[in-house]
Amino acid sequence: MSQDGSDEELAKDLGLVSAMTIGIGTMIGAGIFVLPGVAANAAGPVVVVSFVVGGLIAMVNALSVSELGTAMPKAGGGYYYINKSLGPLFGSIAGMGDWMGLAFASAFYCIGFGQYLAVFVPLPEVAFLNPIQVGALVAGGIFVAVNYIGAKETGGIQTVIVFVLLAILSAFALAGFASFDYPTLAGEDGLAPFGTGAVLPATALVFVSFLGYAKIATVAEELKNPGRNLPIAIIGSVAIVTVIYAILVTTMLGVVPWPDLSLDAPVAQAAEVAFPSSIGPIEGVAAGAAAIMTVGALLATASSANASILASARINFAMGRDRIVTDWLNEIHPSFATPYRSILVTGGLIVAFIALLGRDIEILAKAASVLHLIVYALMNVALIVFREADVPEYDPDFRVPLYPLTPILGAVLSLGLVAFMEAQEIALSVGFVAAAVVWYFAYARRNTTQRGVLSDYIRHREEELPDRVVGAADAVAPDGAEGPTIMVAVSNPRTESALITLASALAAHEGGRVLATHIVSVPDQTSLEAAADNRADLDAASEGLLQAAREDAAPFDVPIETRTILSHRGLEEVYDAARTNDADMVVMGYGGARFTGGRAEGAIDELTHDLPCDFLVLDGAELDPERVLVPTAGGGSSDLSAEVALALRETAGVEVSLLYVAGEGEEGAGREFLGEWADDHGLADADLRVETGDPEATIERLGADYDLVVLGATEQGLLARIVEGSLVYDVLETLETPVLLTERPSSRSLRARLFGRR
């Protein structure tokens, strides 16, 4: 039996660590590498308190964002919550505020990049642009181009960058602690030379350092287990970064007197003072440390700017979906699969801000902050409306403590901090709100069909929220069978038939079912929901591939369900889909270098987690076996090889041969082992072959006479395979006969994963 049609899933791509590094990476880039010099010149050493106060305000807002995010894990973050709660008028203000705020923030990060780039490279003046602006424009152009073509900044790369930055900053903190001098920190005029009244204006300046956590909410719909991971990532990133700011800014000001702290590259300057000029015979330690800090600053500001451009595309999609702005912005590029128009428009704004306002980094920082603070205030109000309206669908996994005090405090603190901005930033906020209101009445009101909970609450009507998009976490196994679920990852029309045939034979033998999945890779710049709306443009072959899977499974009379999964990842999503769908076995094609030395996992996956279920990896485009060879030396994966061979024999009538390669003089022991192994696995009537010699050469020699070789994955550790080579990998690469690699999950220590032998 078969099931026509296919379902579509949005994959949950981001884990807790990846989500947390989105926030930490963005916040470290701004607060540590760019602002300490500027902020210290505005407030003196007490600026450390400004950073802490900024962190506390961010923490109050983070609590509200966490509740809203667990209730509605959707693309768009703050805009989405406000639009659903307060309606499209306030949604217009929030969406435009987020969008413009991210453009200002990106320009700010690009200027920071230009400041540190100028330490390494002599930059020219061009027309009315200073050298730092020139460097910032080059950086901005590169970041826009990267997002336009869809080059991925994966969660893994972002995680590596964050941990590299934390390592660099930890080394600086240790060196700074050794060189710390309290009189240097206090200076001649004490800790508050401009009075304590300078704390809050400085907080308004540095608050741009705490915008990164909100980006986590914009990708909430792609987060695994958002009910748990979203609040941990948001609250945890704010807490960690606040502590880092307090320690490192204090260290900087205890090494370099605040009046002398560089406005352009403060961390590089402080590192050159904190580290000794030499350690024993090693000269140039301080200069090297400054250079490393400069590289770290370039990484941090580049990551922050790129992440902001990416986040802006998500917000534009959400606004276009609700017709607050024209959906023209969300057009997907036919080749790159990115929302290229949105990226170009945002890029144009960033370039304009760099060129017009880049000489005064304070304006960019405060402009980004003031727009985000308005959005934060509205988010807190939105939370209160959801709670008081008692919307049945509003059921967050995390709830703010001390309600309603917390959201009220968040709104008051956010708007209160705006009051400590300069007059031009306050005028900007007023002008922006007015422009957003005009836009609503001129365009959005005529086009949007959205209506907020607030308006319905006032009218005493029940709010009707839209159906939520099906995600990987909502997936269920196919109906119609009680046996195991055999998941097939199909991606290539050349191998589809072989994989489905193998999976269907196994399902028929076990009384199970087949779940055929096609994972469509989506660039990070395109939200998964946007990809779902443009699926036909992204991969028109998906339905044809899955239809062929249904047809190939039909002769086996097994239940089959087909599913397209939109994901920002490739191979890693196979593991997540297997876990989500409670698969008992995964069948997939061999990806060459993607598999490390004859294992189904990549190197990082192998070291960090176990396989979710049994894996079969087929190296070969065709599968019509009559004679199957199963080499074995025992072990869990060889047990799986026996199960596969038994299923093929009973469903397809194949002839099974078992092979054991013994050492010289050990043929008798080998025959005894192989006979017992065959009896234990229901293959006593199989052809038993015991050979001596080199295992790899023997398998290659004999395997050429068979239609399929079923080979258990190696038990060697990763480093052992790198140093010594892998028999399984060599066979996969050299044998022309199709090879089926079998791997069974096993719990192993890190030592065994690295150094284990056969």
Secondary structure, DSSP 4 states (H G I P E B T S, - for coil): ----SEEEEE---B-HHHHHHHHHHHHHHHHTTTSHHHHHHHHGGGHHHHHHHHHHHHHHHHHHHHHHHHH---TTTHHHHHHHHH-HHHHHHHHHHHHHHHHHHHHHHHHHHHHHHHHHS----BTTB-HHHHHHHHHHHHHHHHHHHT----HHHHHHHHHHHHHHHHHHHHHHHHH--HHHHH-TT-S-TT-GGGHHHHHHHHGGGG-HHHHHHHTGGGBSSHHHHHHHHHHHHHHHHHHHHHHHHHHHHHHS-GGGS-SS-HHHHHHHHHS-SEETTEE-HHHHHHHHHHHHHHHHHHHHHHHHHHHHHHHHHHHHHTTSS-GGGGPPPTTT-S-HHHHHHHHHHHHHHHHHHTT-HHHHHHHHHHHHHHHHHHHHHHHHHHHHHT-TT---SS--TTTTHHHHHHHHHHHHHHTTS-HHHHHHHHHHHHHHHHHIIIIIHHH-----HHHHHHTT----PPPPPPBGGG--PPSS--S-EEEEE---HHHHHHHHHHHHHHHHHHT-EEEEEEEEE--TTS-HHHHHHTHHHH-TTHHHHHHHHHHHHGGGT--EEEEEEEES-SHHHHHHHHHHTT-SEEEEE--GGGSSSS-SS-HHHHHH---SSEEEEEE-S----SEEEEE---SHHHHHHHHHHHHHHHHH--EEEEEEEEPTT-HHHHHHHHHHHHHHTT-TTSEEEEEES-HHHHHHHHHTTSSEEEEEPP---HHHHHHH--HHHHHHHH--S-EEEEE------HHHHHH---
